[in-house]
Amino acid sequence: MESKITCIICPIGCEMTIHHKEGLITKIEGHQCKKGIGYAKEELFDPKRTLTTTLIVKDGELSLVSVKSNKPIPKDKIFVVMDAIAEFEVHAPIEIGDVLVENVVGLEVDIVATKNVGKTTIKACENEEFIRVCLLLNLERSRNTHHVLKSNTFQDRQDLPYIL
């Protein structure tokens, strides 16, 4: 049997052909370095990927934090891991490198933060309220600038709530 893959270990991106029979590799063609051989073996029999995604943040300056797995995850387990962490919520403050989910689904892989998220000073009951407050704060800030706004703009509408 024959499989074709593109090596992603280095920028060359060698197009390799792997000849295999009954679970054994008989020949690898197209690699330009020894790293390609190792990659071909792993990709054919035990493909793994580093997972990158986001988690929900509570009490943070941002509502999401970017995360990644600290080790590659077996490719056939990616969606199992995604399902396991889909509703996971973390609390700010968060620093790059913080372990946010330990030993996810028993794979001995941790999910770590790849972004800093500070704790917010504004408490919002619901996300929609928080967004509305931010919009109003931006509106108030724009009122204090030297920009001249035309009539019937966002600023002049009477149906908007005002900051007390």
C-alpha positions in Angstrom: 0.0 0.0 0.0 1.1 3.6 -0.6 0.3 6.8 1.3 1.3 10.3 0.4 1.9 13.0 3.0 3.5 16.4 3.3 6.1 16.8 6.0 5.5 19.7 8.4 8.6 19.4 10.5 10.5 22.1 8.7 9.7 24.8 6.1 10.8 22.7 3.2 7.5 20.7 3.2 8.7 17.5 1.6 6.1 15.6 -0.4 6.7 12.0 0.8 5.5 8.7 -0.4 5.3 6.0 2.3 5.1 2.4 1.1 3.7 0.1 3.8 2.3 -3.4 4.2 0.5 -5.0 7.1 1.4 -2.2 9.5 5.1 -2.0 8.6 6.8 0.6 6.5 8.8 -0.9 3.7 10.1 2.3 2.0 9.9 6.1 2.4 10.6 8.4 -0.6 10.8 12.1 -1.0 12.3 13.2 2.4 15.3 15.5 2.4 16.3 14.9 6.0 16.1 12.3 8.7 13.4 14.2 10.6 11.1 13.4 7.7 11.4 9.7 8.4 10.3 10.0 12.0 7.5 12.3 11.0 6.3 9.8 8.4 6.2 6.9 10.8 4.3 8.9 13.4 1.9 10.5 11.0 1.0 7.1 9.4 0.5 5.1 12.6 0.0 7.6 15.5 -0.9 11.1 14.2 -0.9 13.8 16.9 -1.7 17.5 16.9 -1.3 20.4 19.3 -4.7 21.7 20.2 -5.3 25.4 20.1 -8.7 26.8 21.2 -10.3 29.2 23.7 -11.9 29.0 27.1 -14.5 31.2 28.7 -13.2 33.7 31.3 -15.3 35.0 34.2 -14.5 38.3 35.8 -11.9 39.1 33.1 -11.0 42.1 30.9 -11.7 39.6 28.1 -14.4 37.1 27.8 -12.2 34.4 26.2 -8.6 33.3 26.7 -6.5 31.5 24.1 -5.2 28.2 25.2 -3.2 25.3 23.8 -2.3 21.7 24.8 1.2 21.4 26.4 1.8 18.3 24.3 0.4 16.9 21.1 -2.9 15.0 21.4 -3.7 11.9 19.4 -5.6 13.1 16.4 -8.5 10.8 17.1 -8.9 12.4 20.6 -9.1 16.0 19.5 -12.9 16.2 19.5 -13.1 14.3 22.8 -10.9 16.9 24.3 -12.8 19.8 22.7 -16.1 18.4 24.1 -14.6 18.0 27.6 -13.4 21.6 27.7 -16.2 23.2 25.8 -18.1 24.5 28.8 -15.1 24.9 31.1 -14.9 28.4 32.7 -11.8 30.0 34.3 -11.6 33.0 36.5 -9.3 36.0 35.9 -6.5 36.9 36.5 -4.8 34.5 34.1 -1.1 34.6 33.1 0.6 33.0 30.1 1.6 29.5 31.0 -1.1 28.9 33.7 -2.4 25.4 33.6 -6.1 25.8 33.2 -7.2 22.2 32.8 -5.0 19.4 34.1 -4.7 15.9 32.6 -7.6 16.5 30.2 -9.6 13.3 29.7 -6.8 11.3 31.2 -4.3 11.9 28.4 -1.6 13.3 30.6 -2.0 16.6 28.6 -2.6 19.9 30.2 -4.4 22.9 28.7 -2.4 26.1 29.3 -3.1 29.8 28.7 -1.3 31.5 25.9 -2.5 35.0 26.8 -2.7 37.2 29.9 -6.1 38.2 31.0 -6.5 40.7 33.8 -9.3 40.9 36.3 -12.0 43.4 35.4 -13.0 46.2 37.7 -16.6 46.2 36.2 -19.1 43.7 37.5 -21.8 42.9 34.9 -24.8 40.7 35.5 -24.9 39.6 32.0 -22.6 39.8 29.0 -25.1 42.0 27.1 -25.2 44.5 29.9 -21.4 44.6 30.0 -21.2 45.2 26.2 -23.8 48.0 26.5 -21.8 49.6 29.3 -18.7 49.5 27.2 -20.5 51.0 24.2 -21.9 53.8 26.5 -18.4 54.4 27.9 -17.0 54.7 24.4 -19.9 57.1 23.5 -19.2 59.2 26.5 -15.5 59.3 25.6 -16.4 60.4 22.0 -18.5 63.2 23.4 -15.5 64.5 25.2 -13.4 64.7 22.0 -13.3 67.5 19.5 -15.2 65.5 16.8 -18.3 67.2 15.4 -21.1 64.7 15.0 -23.9 65.2 12.5 -27.5 65.2 13.7 -29.3 61.8 14.0 -26.1 60.1 14.9 -25.7 57.6 17.6 -24.9 60.4 20.1 -28.1 62.3 19.3 -30.6 59.4 19.7 -33.0 59.9 22.6 -33.8 56.2 23.0 -30.4 55.3 24.3 -29.9 54.8 28.1 -27.4 57.2 29.7 -24.7 56.5 32.3 -25.9 57.8 35.7 
